[in-house]
Amino acid sequence: MTTARPAKATPAARKAAATRALDARTLWQLSRIGSVALAPDGRRAVCAVTSYDIDDNSSRTALWLLHTEGGAPRQLTHCGQKDGQAAWSPQGDRIAFVARREQQGHKDTSPQLYLIHPDGGEAQRASHFGPGVESFKWMPDGRRIVFAAWVWPQLKGAAAQDKQQKAWDARKETGYATSQAQYRYWDHNVPQDRVLHLLLLNTKTGAITDLFEGTAYELPRECDSNAAYDVHPGGKRLTFAHDPAATPGLGQPMALTELRLRGRGFKTLVQETAWDLAVPRYSPCGHWLAAAAAHVGRAHTAFNQLAVVDLKTHQWRALGEGWDYSVDSPLRWSADSSALYFTADERGRCHLWRHELASGQFHIAHAGGSVQGFDVATAHSQDLLLVAADSARHPTRVHAVRPGAAPLRLEHFNDRLLREVDLGEVQEVTLQGALGDAVQMWLTFPPGFNRRRKHAVTHVIHGGPYAAAGDTFPWR
């Protein structure tokens, strides 16, 4: 016996079913997908999903579990206000994330690390560190976590940092005093009198060790993720990007330095005044270190190129000299260490790319819209890609991408609401500009557009060289 399937709705039928245009209330009812992460075996994934309440003027971010072979998503965390930056342990038995919660008889005054089992139960607090946790990465043993935190550099030990944090929280002054040239980044001040260090947490004992204590090293002050450092697969060393200048400042060339955890020995891997190095990433085989490198000695607006460091010879080389796009972070290796994955913009769209080290070839692994996040895992001896991407037609969606197969959609958080809304058609057109140059332009038609009558026009010019209007969902 067979069951008839309903025919797919035509574009005209879908447009007829959409009863209204997008308004502000509906926009704030849409869920926003954040960071995504794959389990080591590639069978499950976790993503952060933020929902809003326009009447309460509040938001809540929870973690959701996705199944990469299909199936309904399951909400993983329920008790937090903003649970984010989820990452699976190397063994796949726990998920760590950053949150500020009130549980276990304690209310966090700063973001802390939490651990949760993917199969059920509530999260348990793993850190009690006064200055809080900014970002983190698992160590390969699954028992320790390296994390970044804003600390007072003159203090020694976690207890002293905790005491100073309590004094800071109790102060009555609200002013900000600094003699630092770089005291602010984007929309926030750098924490007063503090620098960004890497620390090591033992999740079993709770012990915390400041890996930069007593040194002049600090992570870049504009660092807002864990892309500025990485842990070697052997677990005995890590590499981080930093400003080697005596006075750190925005826009100065970064260097890469490796730290051996036993004995805390530092070794500079790459430091050149003409090159800005960032986002280090060890290969699974442990032989290579990848990074993004900008030849700022040639031009301060130089694009990021891929670069690899041979960890045996300490020689490094830039890749893709003739490839005319800028590499974005993060970087991910293929399982066999033969290729690198990254995102890069091309003509108003942000694709996920793959670069083959042996051949030097670049090709699109998943086409945008705009790829907002991705991860890579090994499944059946092949690379499994987890891709979070949006477009002008929809907010971010999550797909599992396997070689030779169509991308598999893993969630449908916003589908019901979007079926009720007519967003209007979006077209890409090319015009002839000055000196005969081809100029790309996007046309967004209003809902209910009638080609037989005139409509009002808004002309928006958004310049570069690094930012531009593109095929992405414009929340603003």
C-alpha positions as CSV (number, residue, x, y, z in Angstrom):
1,M,0.0,0.0,0.0
2,T,1.3,3.4,-0.9
3,T,0.4,6.8,0.5
4,A,0.1,9.7,-1.8
5,R,2.4,12.6,-0.9
6,P,1.1,16.2,-1.3
7,A,2.6,18.0,-4.2
8,K,5.2,20.7,-3.4
9,A,3.7,24.2,-3.3
10,T,4.6,26.3,-6.3
11,P,6.2,29.8,-5.6
12,A,2.9,31.3,-6.6
13,A,1.0,29.1,-4.1
14,R,3.5,29.9,-1.3
15,K,3.1,33.6,-2.0
16,A,-0.7,33.3,-1.9
17,A,-0.4,31.5,1.5
18,A,1.8,34.3,2.9
19,T,-0.9,36.6,4.4
20,R,1.3,39.5,5.6
21,A,4.5,41.4,5.2
22,L,7.3,41.1,7.8
23,D,6.8,43.4,10.7
24,A,8.9,44.2,13.8
25,R,7.0,41.8,16.1
26,T,7.4,38.9,13.7
27,L,11.1,39.7,13.3
28,W,11.6,39.4,17.1
29,Q,9.6,36.1,17.2
30,L,12.2,34.4,14.9
31,S,14.8,32.2,16.5
32,R,18.4,33.1,15.9
33,I,20.9,30.3,15.5
34,G,24.4,31.0,16.9
35,S,27.5,28.8,17.2
36,V,27.4,25.2,16.0
37,A,29.6,22.2,16.9
38,L,29.8,18.6,15.8
39,A,30.4,15.6,18.1
40,P,33.7,13.8,17.3
41,D,32.0,10.9,15.6
42,G,29.8,13.3,13.5
43,R,26.5,11.6,14.6
44,R,25.2,14.5,16.6
45,A,25.7,18.3,16.8
46,V,24.8,21.1,19.2
47,C,23.8,24.6,18.4
48,A,22.9,27.7,20.4
49,V,19.4,29.1,19.7
50,T,18.3,32.5,21.0
51,S,14.6,33.4,21.4
52,Y,13.2,36.8,22.3
53,D,10.2,38.2,24.2
54,I,9.3,41.6,22.8
55,D,6.8,42.3,25.6
56,D,9.4,41.6,28.3
57,N,12.2,43.1,26.3
58,S,14.2,39.9,27.1
59,S,16.1,37.1,25.4
60,R,17.1,33.6,26.3
61,T,19.8,31.4,24.6
62,A,19.6,27.6,25.0
63,L,21.5,24.7,23.6
64,W,19.8,22.3,21.2
65,L,20.9,18.8,20.2
66,L,20.7,17.9,16.5
67,H,21.0,14.6,14.8
68,T,23.1,14.7,11.6
69,E,21.3,11.8,10.0
70,G,17.8,13.3,10.6
71,G,15.3,13.5,13.4
72,A,13.7,16.1,15.6
73,P,16.0,18.5,17.5
74,R,16.0,18.3,21.3
75,Q,16.4,21.1,23.7
76,L,19.5,20.3,25.8
77,T,19.6,23.2,28.4
78,H,16.6,24.8,30.1
79,C,17.9,26.6,33.2
80,G,20.3,29.2,31.8
81,Q,19.6,32.7,30.5
82,K,22.5,32.7,27.9
83,D,24.1,29.3,27.3
84,G,26.7,29.6,24.5
85,Q,30.0,28.5,22.9
86,A,29.2,24.8,23.2
87,A,32.0,22.3,22.4
88,W,32.1,18.5,22.7
89,S,34.7,16.8,24.7
90,P,37.3,14.8,22.6
91,Q,35.6,11.6,23.8
92,G,32.1,12.9,22.9
93,D,30.7,12.2,26.4
94,R,30.2,15.8,27.6
95,I,29.5,19.2,26.2
96,A,31.1,22.2,27.7
97,F,29.6,25.7,27.4
98,V,29.8,29.2,28.9
99,A,27.0,30.6,30.9
100,R,26.1,32.8,33.8
101,R,23.6,31.0,36.0
102,E,22.1,30.7,39.5
103,Q,22.2,27.0,40.5
104,Q,23.9,24.6,42.9
105,G,23.4,27.2,45.7
106,H,25.5,29.8,43.9
107,K,24.8,32.8,41.6
108,D,27.4,33.6,39.0
109,T,28.7,37.2,38.9
110,S,30.7,36.4,35.8
111,P,30.4,33.8,33.0
112,Q,31.6,30.3,34.0
113,L,32.2,27.0,32.4
114,Y,29.5,24.3,32.6
115,L,29.5,20.6,31.6
116,I,26.4,18.6,30.5
117,H,26.0,15.1,29.3
118,P,24.4,15.0,25.8
119,D,22.0,12.2,26.8
120,G,20.3,14.0,29.6
121,G,20.5,15.6,33.0
122,E,21.2,19.2,33.9
123,A,24.5,21.0,33.6
124,Q,27.1,21.2,36.4
125,R,29.3,24.2,37.0
126,A,33.0,23.3,36.2
127,S,34.7,26.6,37.1
128,H,34.6,29.0,40.0
129,F,36.8,31.8,38.8
130,G,36.0,35.4,39.8
131,P,37.1,37.2,36.6
132,G,35.0,34.7,34.5
133,V,35.5,32.8,31.3
134,E,35.7,34.5,27.9
135,S,36.3,31.5,25.6
136,F,37.8,28.0,25.9
137,K,39.0,24.8,24.2
138,W,39.1,21.2,25.4
139,M,42.4,19.5,26.0
140,P,42.8,16.2,24.2
141,D,42.6,14.2,27.5
142,G,39.0,15.4,28.1
143,R,39.8,16.2,31.7
144,R,41.3,19.7,31.3
145,I,40.1,22.8,29.5
146,V,42.2,25.8,28.5
147,F,40.3,29.1,28.7
148,A,40.8,32.8,28.2
149,A,40.0,35.3,31.0
150,W,40.6,39.0,31.7
151,V,43.0,39.0,34.8
152,W,45.0,41.5,36.8
153,P,48.5,40.7,35.5
154,Q,50.4,41.7,38.7
155,L,48.5,39.1,40.8
156,K,49.6,35.5,41.4
157,G,47.2,32.6,41.8
158,A,43.5,32.1,41.3
159,A,42.7,33.0,44.9
160,A,44.2,36.5,44.5
161,Q,42.3,37.0,41.3
162,D,39.0,36.0,43.0
163,K,39.7,38.4,45.9
164,Q,40.4,41.3,43.5
165,Q,37.3,40.5,41.5
166,K,35.2,40.7,44.7
167,A,36.7,44.1,45.5
168,W,36.1,45.3,42.0
169,D,32.4,44.2,42.2
170,A,32.0,46.0,45.5
171,R,33.4,49.4,44.3
172,K,31.2,52.4,44.2
173,E,33.0,54.2,41.4
174,T,31.5,54.0,37.9
175,G,34.2,55.9,36.0
176,Y,36.8,54.3,33.7
177,A,40.4,55.4,34.1
178,T,43.2,54.2,31.9
179,S,46.5,55.3,30.3
180,Q,46.3,52.6,27.6
181,A,46.1,53.6,24.0
182,Q,43.9,50.6,23.2
183,Y,41.2,50.7,25.9
184,R,38.2,50.0,23.7
185,Y,37.2,47.6,20.9
186,W,34.0,47.9,18.8
187,D,31.2,48.4,21.3
188,H,32.8,47.7,24.7
189,N,35.7,48.9,26.9
190,V,38.6,46.6,27.6
191,P,38.3,45.6,31.3
192,Q,40.1,48.3,33.3
193,D,43.7,47.4,34.4
194,R,43.3,43.9,33.0
195,V,44.8,41.8,30.2
196,L,43.6,38.6,28.5
197,H,45.5,35.5,29.7
198,L,45.2,31.8,28.9
199,L,44.5,29.6,31.9
200,L,44.2,25.8,32.5
201,L,41.3,24.2,34.4
202,N,41.3,20.7,35.8
203,T,37.6,19.8,35.5
204,K,37.9,17.1,38.2
205,T,39.6,19.1,40.9
206,G,38.6,22.6,39.9
207,A,42.3,23.8,40.1
208,I,43.1,26.7,37.8
209,T,46.6,27.7,36.6
210,D,47.4,30.9,34.8
211,L,49.7,29.9,31.9
212,F,50.8,33.5,31.2
213,E,51.4,34.4,34.9
214,G,54.7,36.3,35.4
215,T,55.2,37.0,31.7
216,A,54.4,39.9,29.3
217,Y,52.3,37.7,27.1
218,E,48.6,38.4,26.5
219,L,46.0,37.5,23.9
220,P,44.9,40.3,21.5
221,R,42.7,42.7,23.2
222,E,40.2,42.5,20.4
223,C,40.0,38.7,20.8
224,D,36.3,37.7,21.2
225,S,36.5,34.0,20.5
226,N,38.8,31.0,20.9
227,A,40.2,31.4,17.4
228,A,43.3,33.1,18.7
229,Y,44.7,29.9,20.3
230,D,44.8,26.2,19.7
231,V,45.9,23.0,21.5
232,H,48.2,20.5,19.9
233,P,46.6,17.0,19.4
234,G,49.3,15.6,21.6
235,G,48.1,17.8,24.5
236,K,51.6,18.9,25.6
237,R,51.7,22.3,23.9
238,L,49.5,25.1,22.5
239,T,50.0,28.0,20.2
240,F,48.5,31.5,20.5
241,A,48.5,34.8,18.5
242,H,49.8,37.9,20.3
243,D,51.1,41.4,19.8
244,P,54.9,41.3,20.3
245,A,55.2,45.1,20.5
246,A,56.2,46.6,23.9
247,T,52.9,48.6,23.8
248,P,50.0,46.5,22.3
249,G,47.8,48.3,19.9
250,L,45.0,47.7,17.4
251,G,46.2,47.1,13.9
252,Q,49.8,46.0,14.7
253,P,51.2,42.8,13.3
254,M,50.6,39.7,15.4
255,A,53.0,36.9,16.0
256,L,52.6,33.2,16.8
257,T,54.2,31.7,19.8
258,E,54.1,28.1,21.1
259,L,53.9,27.2,24.8
260,R,55.1,23.9,26.1
261,L,52.9,23.2,29.1
262,R,55.5,21.2,31.1
263,G,57.9,23.8,32.4
264,R,56.0,26.6,30.6
265,G,58.6,27.1,27.9
266,F,57.7,29.7,25.2
267,K,59.0,29.6,21.6
268,T,58.3,32.1,18.9
269,L,57.1,30.3,15.7
270,V,56.5,33.3,13.4
271,Q,57.3,36.9,14.1
272,E,57.8,39.2,11.1
273,T,57.0,43.0,10.9
274,A,55.7,42.6,7.4
275,W,53.2,39.9,8.2
276,D,50.2,39.7,10.5
277,L,49.5,36.2,11.7
278,A,46.3,35.0,13.3
279,V,43.9,32.1,14.1
280,P,46.4,29.3,14.5
281,R,45.1,25.7,14.0
282,Y,47.0,22.5,14.5
283,S,46.6,19.7,12.0
284,P,45.2,16.4,13.3
285,C,48.5,14.7,12.5
286,G,50.3,17.3,14.6
287,H,52.9,18.1,11.9
288,W,51.4,21.4,10.7
289,L,50.1,24.6,12.1
290,A,47.8,26.6,9.9
291,A,47.1,30.3,10.2
292,A,45.7,33.3,8.4
293,A,48.5,35.6,7.3
294,A,48.2,39.2,5.9
295,H,51.2,40.8,4.1
296,V,50.8,44.2,5.8
297,G,54.2,45.2,4.7
298,R,52.9,45.4,1.2
299,A,49.6,47.1,2.2
300,H,47.8,47.7,5.5
301,T,44.6,46.5,3.8
302,A,46.2,43.2,2.6
303,F,43.8,40.2,2.4
304,N,44.3,37.3,4.7
305,Q,46.0,34.3,3.0
306,L,46.3,30.8,4.3
307,A,49.7,29.9,5.8
308,V,51.2,26.7,7.2
309,V,54.1,26.2,9.6
310,D,56.1,23.0,9.5
311,L,56.5,22.2,13.2
312,K,59.6,20.1,12.7
313,T,61.6,22.7,10.7
314,H,59.7,25.8,12.0
315,Q,59.6,27.0,8.4
316,W,56.4,28.7,7.2
317,R,54.9,29.7,3.9
318,A,51.9,31.6,2.7
319,L,49.5,29.8,0.3
320,G,47.3,30.9,-2.5
321,E,49.3,34.0,-3.6
322,G,47.1,34.4,-6.7
323,W,43.8,33.6,-5.0
324,D,42.0,37.0,-4.8
325,Y,39.8,36.5,-1.7
326,S,40.3,37.1,2.0
327,V,40.4,34.1,4.3
328,D,38.1,34.4,7.3
329,S,38.4,32.5,10.6
330,P,38.0,29.9,12.0
331,L,40.2,27.4,10.2
332,R,39.4,23.7,10.2
333,W,41.5,20.8,8.9
334,S,40.3,17.7,7.0
335,A,40.5,14.5,9.0
336,D,43.6,13.4,7.0
337,S,45.4,16.8,7.3
338,S,45.5,17.2,3.6
339,A,43.1,20.2,3.3
340,L,41.8,23.2,5.1
341,Y,38.3,24.6,5.4
342,F,37.5,28.2,5.9
343,T,35.0,30.9,4.8
344,A,35.6,33.7,2.3
345,D,33.4,36.3,0.5
346,E,32.9,36.1,-3.2
347,R,30.7,38.6,-5.0
348,G,28.4,39.4,-2.1
349,R,28.2,35.8,-0.8
350,C,30.2,34.0,1.9
351,H,31.0,30.4,0.9
352,L,32.7,27.6,2.8
353,W,35.9,26.8,0.9
354,R,38.3,23.8,0.9
355,H,42.0,24.2,0.0
356,E,44.0,21.2,-1.1
357,L,47.6,21.6,0.2
358,A,49.1,19.2,-2.3
359,S,47.6,20.7,-5.5
360,G,47.1,24.3,-4.2
361,Q,43.5,24.2,-5.5
362,F,40.7,26.1,-3.9
363,H,37.0,25.1,-4.4
364,I,33.7,25.8,-2.8
365,A,32.7,23.1,-0.3
366,H,29.3,24.6,0.4
367,A,27.9,27.7,-1.4
368,G,26.2,30.6,0.4
369,G,24.1,32.8,0.9
370,S,26.3,33.6,3.8
371,V,28.0,30.9,5.9
372,Q,27.8,32.1,9.5
373,G,29.5,29.1,11.1
374,F,30.7,25.6,10.4
375,D,32.4,22.6,11.9
376,V,34.1,19.4,10.6
377,A,34.1,15.9,11.9
378,T,35.0,12.4,10.6
379,A,32.2,10.0,9.7
380,H,32.9,6.7,7.9
381,S,36.4,7.9,7.0
382,Q,35.1,11.0,5.3
383,D,34.7,14.7,6.3
384,L,31.3,15.5,7.5
385,L,30.5,19.3,7.4
386,L,28.1,21.1,9.7
387,V,27.1,24.4,8.1
388,A,25.0,27.2,9.5
389,A,24.1,29.6,6.7
390,D,21.5,32.3,5.9
391,S,20.5,34.2,2.8
392,A,18.4,37.3,2.0
393,R,15.4,34.9,1.9
394,H,15.8,33.2,5.3
395,P,17.6,33.4,8.7
396,T,20.4,30.9,9.5
397,R,19.6,27.3,8.9
398,V,21.8,24.2,9.8
399,H,22.7,21.5,7.3
400,A,24.8,18.4,7.4
401,V,26.9,18.1,4.3
402,R,28.4,14.8,3.2
403,P,30.5,14.1,0.1
404,G,28.4,13.3,-2.9
405,A,25.0,13.9,-1.2
406,A,22.6,16.8,-1.0
407,P,22.8,18.9,2.2
408,L,20.5,17.6,4.9
409,R,18.5,20.2,6.8
410,L,18.7,19.5,10.6
411,E,16.2,21.9,12.0
412,H,13.1,23.9,11.2
413,F,12.9,26.5,14.0
414,N,11.5,29.3,11.9
415,D,9.6,27.6,9.1
416,R,6.1,28.0,10.6
417,L,6.5,31.8,11.0
418,L,8.1,32.3,7.7
419,R,5.3,30.5,5.9
420,E,3.0,33.3,7.0
421,V,5.3,36.1,5.8
422,D,5.9,37.4,2.2
423,L,9.5,38.7,2.2
424,G,9.5,39.9,-1.4
425,E,11.7,38.8,-4.2
426,V,15.5,39.5,-4.2
427,Q,17.5,39.7,-7.5
428,E,21.2,40.1,-8.2
429,V,21.9,42.3,-11.2
430,T,25.0,43.7,-12.8
431,L,25.3,47.2,-14.2
432,Q,27.9,48.9,-16.3
433,G,29.7,51.5,-14.2
434,A,32.5,53.9,-14.7
435,L,35.1,53.0,-17.3
436,G,33.0,50.0,-18.3
437,D,33.4,48.2,-15.0
438,A,30.8,45.7,-14.0
439,V,29.0,46.8,-10.8
440,Q,27.1,44.2,-8.8
441,M,23.8,45.3,-7.2
442,W,20.9,43.7,-5.3
443,L,17.3,44.5,-6.0
444,T,14.8,43.8,-3.2
445,F,11.2,44.1,-4.3
446,P,8.5,44.9,-1.8
447,P,5.8,42.3,-1.0
448,G,3.0,42.6,-3.5
449,F,5.2,44.2,-6.1
450,N,3.3,45.2,-9.2
451,R,5.5,45.6,-12.3
452,R,2.8,47.7,-14.0
453,R,2.9,50.6,-11.6
454,K,5.6,52.8,-10.0
455,H,7.0,52.1,-6.5
456,A,9.2,54.2,-4.2
457,V,12.9,53.3,-4.2
458,T,15.5,53.4,-1.5
459,H,19.1,53.3,-2.7
460,V,21.6,52.0,-0.1
461,I,25.4,52.1,-0.8
462,H,27.5,50.1,1.6
463,G,31.2,50.4,0.9
464,G,34.3,48.2,1.4
465,P,36.9,47.1,1.0
466,Y,36.0,44.6,3.7
467,A,32.3,45.1,4.3
468,A,29.5,45.2,1.7
469,A,25.8,44.5,1.3
470,G,25.4,40.8,0.5
471,D,23.2,37.8,0.3
472,T,22.5,37.6,4.0
473,F,19.5,38.0,6.4
474,P,19.6,41.6,7.6
475,W,18.5,41.6,11.2
476,R,19.2,45.3,11.5
